[in-house]
Amino acid sequence: MQGERQAEDKSLRVDPKQLWGKPLGEVLRALFGVLPEHIEQVLQTQEEKGGRIGELLVAAKRITSVQLAKAISVQMDLPYLESINVDEIPDDMLRQVPISFAKQNRVLPLGFTASGNLQLACFDALDMATHDELRLLFGRELDLGVAAPEVITSAINRAYDRAIRQAESAVAELEETESTDLKGALEEEIVDLLDVEGDDEAPIIRLVNSLMSQAVKDRASDIHVEPFERELMVRFRIDGILYEIIKPPKRFQNSIISRVKIMAGLNIAEKRLPQDGRIRLKVAGRDFDVRVSSVPTGYGERIVMRLLERSNIMQDLPSLGFSPRNLKAIEQLIHASHGIFLVSGPTGSGKTSTLYACLSQINKPELNILTIEDPVEYQLNGVGQVQVNSKIDLTFASGLRSFLRQDPDVIMVGEIRDRETAEIATQASLTGHLVFSTVHTNDAPGAVTRLVDMQVEPFLVASSLMAVLAQRLVRTICSTCKESYVPTREELSELGLNPKEIKQLWRGKGCDLCQHKGYLGRMGIFELMLVDENIRQLILQNADSNTIKTKAREQGMVTLREDGAEKVRQGMTTIEEVTRVTREDAVAIETP
């Protein structure tokens, strides 16, 4: 990353005119300092497998797609489009170009120039076949501008999908319906919602559908429908942060909530008790399970919908963000013959993703792997997966007990939350099984005391526990709008960084791709405590978590905050993000 930033600085000292028409490899060397040996490597790959040099360099992570787009614009002497304003694109122009054609060919018509030419945003400036089709379609010559593929894709989604606009228009339509029968029916009679269920133009249905569609496109993990005294608010949780999306009129609160409950198969007449349900949702060919939770509040029912993609692609261990030391230790742990490996952290901190990355690494035909979860979030071929069902008394404990009669080698338990589950997991590990599970604690040493608090005997914990991994998720800086800045001493002191060593850090200034937030995506920060002989002695002595943590740090354990500080130093995230998710760690460090 640092090489890339230095390369971008270097590009400012190169006259683009000198690079017009030069080979792309030469342009990339001049602009971004791509090493000759890296270009030689991709040329070899090109000979063996085909492909284009630029995209092969992106795939090999030698450059970013943004840098490639900049290089193409310089090579072809074309404007570089850092962002695209979709509000100025005429609707009739979009209707002429199918969205599938635009996405497949990474092109987007922007409008007509003063000279009458079609202004076109593209990534591949040499895609003559696509350009000829557009010339024939519009009967105009093209004025090309080059943009990164992610910028074009984001613009296509915003231009073609009017989901939020549909939601706002549905709200506006509802507000305008002051004296019609529809308004009275929506507010008073739930049955009328069922009557218009098949009518795709019904405002309430369009509003709810468009919110779900927009949540998927915004990468939201949760949708919150929250009633207050005088207003109703809809918020999305994106990369762990809640953002207000829309405020429908308060008088339509019951209609909106009833629509969601109908979709989730909940009892719409029951408003006094919490309810849970599920919605099967398909958006743009992607299949989602939506877990719906309804709870009564003083101002009406509150709905939270958790979006889980059924075809969720699992990450492998190296891509999760482990330091080389932690990665090596975990790869050794997951190949052990028996013992317990715990992952701790609050809800939504990526614990299940980490455990599945571990399972996928060891998943082989010769191993019998079983999991019990609530719910099953990933599909893993060759693994027996069971979902908790409290209605038929299928709990973590009962499922785990049954697993022991299934001749397993590896068992994953979604969560250890009671004494019975903890004891069975401990006994399973002592009888030759490798057990993975999660527990809700603030840090790794706290998991030990949590098990003891569940009345598991300290000698059983000491004998069975191999390691505890605590983790949090921090937002990563958007690579498109990333910029360097000089931090203050106060900022650096937040994470204990040395001002003499740190001359600059990085942040996102905000762009269309990250919705002007400066962050795009998340990564993990980790604290791995290995249970060696010294830690076992402390567990047997029933020591508190602070004592265990002190000993673990003496033996080289890196805390969550320290791991986060290293990722800040590497330009992956910001001081504010690490501080936000590791406040408990800061208090622990400051306490003598």
C-alpha atoms as one frame of an Amber mdcrd trajectory, in Angstrom:
protein
   0.000   0.000   0.000   2.747   2.398   0.860   4.394   1.606  -2.469   1.152
   2.497  -4.198   0.915   5.822  -2.403   4.492   6.687  -3.185   3.829   5.729
  -6.781   0.826   8.069  -6.917   2.993  10.901  -5.619   5.538  10.069  -8.327
   2.840  10.258 -11.023   2.469  13.969 -10.299   6.015  14.516 -11.568   5.438
  12.750 -14.896   4.176  14.722 -17.906   1.188  12.675 -19.223   1.842  13.912
 -22.768   5.093  11.944 -22.797   3.124   8.726 -22.192   0.463   9.031 -24.931
   0.401   5.898 -27.059   3.100   4.129 -25.033   2.671   0.437 -24.060   0.524
   0.067 -20.928   3.340  -1.570 -18.943   5.560   1.440 -19.604   2.771   3.827
 -18.553   2.208   1.896 -15.305   5.942   1.916 -14.549   6.130   5.676 -15.088
   2.952   6.553 -13.196   2.867   4.078 -10.336   6.344   2.564 -10.078   5.282
  -0.960 -11.086   8.444  -3.038 -11.034   9.729  -4.579 -14.309   9.808  -8.055
 -12.739   6.100  -7.776 -11.877   5.307  -6.914 -15.481   7.453  -9.858 -16.632
   5.491 -12.175 -14.331   2.108 -11.139 -15.750   3.461 -11.309 -19.322   4.358
 -14.947 -18.606   0.836 -15.530 -17.245  -0.559 -13.831 -20.336   1.357 -16.238
 -22.600   0.160 -19.277 -20.650  -3.452 -18.359 -19.916  -4.249 -15.254 -21.972
  -5.816 -12.072 -20.615  -4.866  -8.411 -20.585  -1.778  -7.135 -18.834  -3.602
  -4.453 -16.866  -6.274  -6.750 -15.481  -3.676  -9.424 -14.723  -1.718  -6.869
 -12.680  -4.915  -5.994 -10.779  -5.615  -9.702 -10.144  -2.036 -10.114  -8.855
  -2.622  -7.076  -6.562   0.312  -5.179  -8.083  -1.995  -2.223  -8.884  -5.573
  -1.239  -8.090  -8.363  -0.971 -10.646  -8.375   2.791 -10.017  -4.687   3.010
 -10.955  -5.357   0.926 -14.071  -8.154   3.263 -15.144  -5.896   6.288 -14.621
  -3.128   4.655 -16.679  -5.550   3.844 -19.536  -6.812   7.446 -19.574  -3.228
   8.748 -19.818  -2.217   6.180 -22.448  -5.275   6.947 -24.634  -5.299  10.707
 -23.902  -8.861  10.513 -22.550 -10.478  12.268 -19.548 -10.354  10.357 -16.259
 -13.692  10.298 -14.378 -13.159  10.093 -10.635 -16.919  10.140  -9.989 -20.120
  10.109 -12.044 -23.140  12.325 -11.412 -26.091  10.107 -12.383 -28.734  12.766
 -11.716 -27.895  14.459 -15.024 -28.357  11.312 -17.149 -31.629  11.526 -19.124
 -34.110   8.740 -18.264 -34.928   8.082 -21.934 -31.210   7.458 -22.598 -31.105
   4.836 -19.849 -34.213   3.158 -21.270 -32.400   2.679 -24.575 -29.449   0.814
 -23.008 -30.382  -2.376 -21.044 -28.827  -2.557 -17.578 -27.427  -6.040 -18.371
 -25.578  -4.596 -21.399 -24.217  -1.688 -19.330 -22.969  -3.947 -16.507 -21.524
  -6.634 -18.749 -19.556  -4.143 -20.853 -18.840  -1.663 -18.034 -20.207   1.352
 -19.906 -22.681   4.090 -18.999 -24.053   6.799 -21.326 -23.942  10.176 -19.576
 -25.669  12.514 -22.044 -25.011  14.495 -25.211 -22.222  17.053 -25.550 -22.678
  20.534 -27.022 -21.348  19.196 -30.329 -24.007  16.444 -30.354 -21.718  13.511
 -29.495 -22.681  10.813 -26.971 -20.666  11.166 -23.785 -19.772   7.665 -22.546
 -18.130   6.485 -19.330 -16.185   3.257 -19.899 -13.392   1.173 -18.421 -12.112
  -0.542 -21.567 -11.380   2.257 -24.031 -10.425  -0.332 -26.709 -13.715  -2.258
 -26.667 -14.579  -1.288 -30.249 -17.437  -3.808 -30.589 -19.366  -2.263 -27.684
 -18.618   1.264 -28.854 -19.821   0.462 -32.379 -23.101  -0.912 -30.996 -23.684
   2.317 -29.086 -22.812   4.419 -32.148 -25.445   2.527 -34.155 -27.998   2.691
 -31.347 -27.779   6.462 -30.856 -26.564   7.450 -34.320 -23.871   9.629 -32.732
 -20.085   9.691 -32.403 -18.681   8.933 -28.936 -16.734  11.110 -26.507 -15.110
   8.614 -24.125 -14.196   9.122 -20.483 -12.381   6.428 -18.471 -13.520   5.404
 -14.972 -12.647   2.550 -12.611 -14.996  -0.468 -12.932 -16.302  -0.088  -9.385
 -17.145   3.578 -10.048 -19.053   2.592 -13.220 -20.882  -0.273 -11.478 -21.895
   1.981  -8.591 -23.133   4.630 -11.048 -25.082   2.023 -13.052 -26.811   0.799
  -9.894 -27.700   4.330  -8.846 -28.831   5.372 -12.303 -30.969   2.365 -13.175
 -32.270   1.462  -9.769 -34.639   4.096  -8.465 -35.418   2.136  -5.321 -35.058
   4.930  -2.806 -36.747   7.314  -5.205 -39.565   4.794  -5.505 -39.740   4.638
  -1.719 -39.882   8.421  -1.496 -42.492   8.610  -4.248 -44.523   5.943  -2.462
 -44.377   8.033   0.704 -45.326  11.129  -1.268 -48.219   9.238  -2.848 -49.386
   8.127   0.573 -49.210  11.682   1.885 -51.238  12.929  -1.051 -53.927  10.300
  -0.422 -55.734  12.383   2.179 -59.372  11.491   1.712 -59.491   8.298  -0.334
 -60.710   4.899   0.833 -57.149   3.553   0.531 -55.852   5.735   3.348 -58.607
   4.715   5.711 -58.222   1.066   4.791 -54.464   1.095   5.304 -54.768   2.694
   8.716 -57.718   0.738  10.024 -58.118  -2.629   8.299 -55.153  -4.963   7.944
 -57.159  -7.181   5.629 -56.984  -4.579   2.863 -53.239  -5.143   2.698 -53.974
  -8.746   1.823 -56.495  -7.608  -0.769 -53.824  -5.569  -2.589 -51.050  -8.153
  -2.052 -50.856  -8.909  -5.762 -50.977  -5.234  -6.777 -47.345  -4.259  -7.346
 -48.345  -0.591  -7.496 -49.782  -0.538  -3.943 -47.815   2.251  -2.199 -47.137
   0.335   1.027 -45.922  -2.730  -0.856 -43.726  -0.622  -3.133 -42.291   1.185
  -0.123 -41.341  -2.014   1.758 -40.022  -3.766  -1.366 -37.937  -0.784  -2.408
 -36.416  -0.475   1.085 -35.367  -4.130   1.033 -33.977  -3.764  -2.486 -31.999
  -0.666  -1.509 -30.668  -2.369   1.631 -29.187  -5.150  -0.520 -27.594  -2.668
  -2.917 -26.161  -0.592  -0.042 -24.594  -3.756   1.489 -26.719  -3.280   4.638
 -26.702  -6.103   7.184 -29.836  -4.938   9.027 -32.958  -2.863   8.399 -34.477
  -1.126  11.455 -38.085   0.107  11.450 -38.330   2.180  14.635 -41.477   3.900
  15.959 -41.163   6.994  18.144 -43.744   9.306  19.678 -44.216  11.564  16.650
 -42.306   9.833  13.849 -41.377   6.545  12.240 -37.747   6.042  11.231 -36.105
   3.504   8.909 -32.368   2.956   9.335 -29.825   0.663   7.631 -26.769  -0.813
   9.340 -23.910  -0.574   6.825 -20.409  -1.736   7.807 -21.525  -1.807  11.446
 -22.885   1.769  11.565 -26.575   2.775  11.524 -27.642   5.388   8.962 -31.043
   7.063   8.745 -32.614   6.348   5.343 -36.187   7.633   5.358 -38.968   8.858
   7.697 -42.363   7.674   6.446 -45.431   9.470   7.900 -46.293   8.246  11.405
 -49.904   7.490  10.407 -48.716   4.713   8.050 -46.698   2.972  10.775 -49.208
   0.143  11.355 -49.559  -0.515   7.624 -45.790  -0.750   7.039 -45.214  -3.005
  10.050 -48.165  -5.208   9.109 -46.794  -5.606   5.580 -43.437  -6.822   6.954
 -45.188  -9.193   9.377 -47.301 -10.644   6.565 -44.146 -11.270   4.513 -42.473
 -12.947   7.530 -45.486 -15.134   8.361 -46.031 -13.476  11.763 -49.328 -13.027
  13.571 -50.423  -9.512  12.586 -53.157  -9.457  15.256 -50.645 -10.069  18.082
 -49.000  -6.755  19.005 -48.215  -7.340  22.679 -45.603 -10.127  22.428 -42.217
 -10.375  20.665 -42.275 -12.502  17.497 -39.638 -13.964  15.172 -40.034 -14.942
  11.533 -38.275 -15.261   8.199 -38.632 -13.863   4.692 -37.159 -15.476   1.578
 -36.037 -12.622  -0.679 -34.542 -12.483  -4.151 -32.838  -9.301  -5.383 -30.991
  -9.070  -8.705 -30.639 -12.859  -8.842 -29.220 -13.056  -5.298 -31.021 -15.211
  -2.741 -31.465 -13.864   0.804 -32.868 -15.134   4.086 -34.240 -12.216   6.093
 -34.575 -12.885   9.827 -37.373 -10.710  11.191 -37.718  -9.767  14.859 -40.677
  -7.809  16.205 -40.874  -6.410  19.761 -43.578  -4.180  21.302 -42.577  -0.696
  22.482 -44.489   2.202  23.982 -45.028   3.735  20.544 -45.768   0.615  18.505
 -43.978  -2.494  17.284 -40.295  -2.236  16.458 -39.018  -4.381  13.571 -35.436
  -5.414  12.859 -34.599  -7.419   9.736 -31.213  -9.183   9.440 -30.192  -9.871
   5.818 -28.259 -13.092   5.227 -27.208 -14.013   1.698 -27.768 -17.732   1.134
 -24.925 -17.964  -1.367 -22.567 -16.070   0.933 -19.002 -16.553  -0.228 -16.692
 -17.555   2.593 -13.362 -15.851   3.015 -10.211 -17.868   3.565  -8.054 -17.382
   6.655  -5.303 -15.222   5.071  -7.878 -12.729   3.760  -9.374 -12.010   7.204
  -6.533  -9.693   8.245  -4.449 -11.794  10.638  -0.866 -10.799  11.372   1.694
 -13.372  10.130   2.300 -14.504  13.730  -1.387 -15.023  14.520  -2.082 -16.689
  11.157   0.694 -19.248  11.706  -0.555 -20.019  15.225  -4.182 -20.459  14.107
  -3.207 -22.730  11.212  -1.458 -24.969  13.755  -4.411 -24.885  16.188  -7.067
 -25.911  13.666  -5.080 -29.011  12.706  -4.937 -30.269  16.310  -6.537 -33.650
  17.050  -8.564 -32.443  20.046  -9.218 -29.421  22.263 -11.414 -26.310  22.274
 -10.764 -23.213  20.168 -13.005 -20.286  21.146 -13.703 -17.060  19.244 -15.058
 -14.216  21.372 -16.587 -10.852  20.645 -19.926  -9.032  20.577 -22.762  -9.804
  18.148 -21.847  -8.877  14.573 -18.076  -8.986  15.078 -17.475 -11.701  12.454
 -16.990 -14.677  14.793 -18.941 -17.113  12.588 -17.060 -15.991   9.472 -13.756
 -16.721  11.214 -14.860 -20.177  12.349 -16.089 -21.064   8.862 -12.795 -19.916
   7.373 -11.138 -22.361   9.796 -13.546 -25.160   8.848 -13.111 -24.619   5.104
  -9.322 -24.846   5.542  -9.472 -28.265   7.232 -12.506 -29.613   5.343 -11.376
 -32.907   3.770 -13.193 -36.118   2.797 -11.408 -38.034   5.556 -12.832 -35.767
   8.307 -16.382 -35.892   9.690 -17.309 -32.273  10.471 -20.620 -31.350  12.133
 -22.000 -27.921  13.055 -24.999 -26.711  15.059 -25.889 -23.066  14.522 -28.620
 -20.464  14.932 -29.075 -19.936  12.013 -26.894 -21.722   9.417 -25.260 -18.702
   7.739 -22.974 -20.443   5.227 -23.378 -23.555   3.116 -20.247 -25.745   3.242
 -20.051 -28.854   1.064 -19.145 -32.027   2.933 -20.142 -30.638   6.335 -23.230
 -31.760   8.288 -25.034 -28.580   9.356 -27.898 -28.508  11.856 -30.031 -25.490
  12.734 -31.266 -24.862  16.289 -35.051 -25.148  16.648 -36.353 -24.293  20.109
 -39.923 -25.312  19.165 -38.875 -28.966  19.069 -36.297 -28.630  21.854 -33.333
 -28.801  19.448 -30.878 -26.637  21.398 -27.116 -26.249  21.230 -26.780 -28.660
  24.146 -29.138 -31.362  22.814 -27.674 -31.113  19.299 -24.127 -31.331  20.644
 -25.027 -34.390  22.737 -26.444 -36.089  19.632 -23.331 -35.221  17.628 -21.184
 -37.360  19.921 -23.065 -40.416  18.632 -22.301 -39.421  15.008 -18.573 -40.287
  15.171 -17.382 -36.683  14.524 -13.800 -35.511  14.169 -14.573 -31.789  14.323
 -17.586 -30.085  15.924 -18.614 -26.459  15.629 -21.118 -25.083  18.165 -22.613
 -21.727  17.208 -22.375 -20.362  20.745 -21.623 -21.551  24.280 -24.252 -19.741
  26.315 -25.069 -22.073  29.244 -23.501 -24.576  31.618 -24.861 -27.669  29.851
 -23.436 -26.692  26.443 -20.092 -25.701  27.989 -19.752 -29.010  29.873 -20.637
 -31.169  26.856 -18.191 -29.217  24.662 -15.481 -29.656  27.288 -16.115 -33.394
  27.611 -16.153 -33.761  23.815 -12.738 -32.115  23.524 -11.317 -34.357  26.239
 -12.530 -37.478  24.448 -10.638 -36.793  21.225 -12.755 -34.221  19.350 -11.718
 -30.816  18.026 -14.371 -28.280  19.106 -14.854 -24.782  17.674 -17.274 -22.344
  19.293 -17.985 -18.715  20.166 -18.584 -16.896  23.416 -19.602 -13.310  24.215
 -16.741 -11.627  26.096 -14.864  -8.357  25.644 -11.410  -9.911  25.295  -9.670
 -13.263  25.029  -8.808 -13.774  28.754 -12.429 -12.972  29.657 -13.542 -16.181
  27.907 -11.775 -18.256  30.561 -13.601 -16.604  33.452 -16.889 -16.812  31.501
 -16.573 -20.606  31.310 -15.785 -20.769  35.036 -18.793 -18.494  35.733 -20.905
 -21.083  33.881 -19.771 -23.493  36.630 -17.395 -25.497  34.459 -14.653 -26.799
  36.745 -11.361 -24.846  36.323  -9.388 -28.094  35.842 -11.664 -29.029  32.902
 -11.179 -25.588  31.328  -7.404 -25.778  31.800  -7.265 -29.288  30.302  -9.450
 -28.660  27.245  -8.939 -25.018  26.157  -6.239 -24.546  23.485  -6.691 -20.862
  22.621  -9.122 -17.947  22.564  -9.340 -15.463  19.715 -11.041 -12.134  20.460
 -12.002 -10.016  17.474 -13.760  -6.855  16.311 -14.591  -5.481  12.877 -13.282
  -2.081  11.790 -14.241  -0.223   8.627 -11.513  -0.058   5.993 -10.550   3.108
   4.154 -12.058   3.436   0.672  -9.227   2.815  -1.796 -10.773   5.144  -4.396
 -10.710   8.318  -2.276  -7.824   7.436   0.052  -5.573  10.372   0.973  -2.656
  10.928   3.334  -2.592  13.500   6.139  -0.329  14.542   9.006  -1.831  13.368
  12.342  -1.595  15.398  15.549   0.257  14.134  18.619  -3.110  13.829  20.414
  -4.473  11.535  17.696  -1.387   9.317  17.801  -1.494   9.116  21.601  -5.000
   7.573  21.365  -3.406   4.328  20.181   0.019   4.769  21.714   1.702   5.450
  18.366   5.110   7.133  18.429   5.032  10.611  16.769   8.727  10.236  15.889
   8.009   7.120  13.829   4.659   8.133  12.272   4.904  11.058   9.852   1.645
  10.470   7.986  -1.506   8.380   8.158  -4.416   7.838   5.741  -8.141   8.493
   5.583 -10.925   8.558   2.994 -12.148  11.942   1.848 -15.440  10.503   0.515
 -16.559   9.623  -3.017 -19.542   8.194  -4.900 -18.309   4.635  -4.473 -18.314
   4.779  -0.643 -21.373   7.064  -0.536 -19.108   9.879   0.712 -18.366   8.074
   3.985 -14.634   7.515   3.372 -14.955   3.816   4.287 -15.772   0.780   2.166
 -15.959  -2.704   3.659 -14.625  -4.064   6.947 -11.745  -6.149   8.243 -10.923
  -7.830  11.522  -8.612  -6.848  14.358  -7.598  -9.724  16.600  -6.271 -10.761
  20.014  -5.035 -14.358  20.186  -4.346 -15.881  23.603  -2.616 -19.269  23.462
  -3.204 -21.422  26.560   0.244 -22.667  27.575   1.427 -24.147  30.873   1.666
 -20.744  32.627  -1.884 -19.772  31.642  -3.153 -23.223  32.680  -1.690 -22.743
  36.169  -3.522 -19.411  36.501  -6.793 -21.040  35.378  -6.346 -23.811  37.960
  -5.782 -21.115  40.600  -9.093 -19.509  39.510  -7.259 -16.246  38.669  -9.272
 -13.277  37.389  -9.164 -12.184  33.730  -6.847  -9.201  34.392  -4.207 -11.497
  35.922  -4.497 -13.891  32.986  -4.276 -10.984  30.533  -1.153  -9.599  32.183
   0.570 -12.995  31.944  -0.548 -13.467  28.320   0.832 -10.045  27.343   4.127
 -10.874  29.051   4.300 -13.907  26.769   3.746 -11.870  23.626  -0.025 -11.612
  23.195  -0.972  -8.603  21.044  -4.152  -6.901  22.258  -7.048  -5.823  20.040
  -5.993  -2.195  20.332  -2.362  -2.946  19.463  -3.399  -5.022  16.437  -5.680
  -2.171  15.356  -2.841   0.343  15.767  -0.679  -1.738  13.430  -3.439  -1.717
  10.793  -3.706   2.072  11.166   0.059   2.307  10.615  -0.308   0.203   7.457
  -3.009   2.501   6.065  -5.849  -0.027   6.245  -8.112   1.810   8.695  -8.208
   4.957  10.839  -7.482   5.899  14.451 -11.168   6.802  14.952 -12.313   3.335
  13.882  -9.919   1.427  16.129 -10.703   3.709  19.066 -14.442   3.227  18.512
 -14.350  -0.578  18.746 -11.653  -0.994  21.435 -12.735   1.368  24.204 -12.842
  -1.492  26.746  -9.270  -2.432  25.841  -8.139   1.157  26.413  -9.640   1.166
  29.916  -7.939  -2.151  30.698  -4.559  -0.837  29.566  -4.873   2.368  31.572
  -5.951   0.547  34.755  -2.884  -0.244  36.893
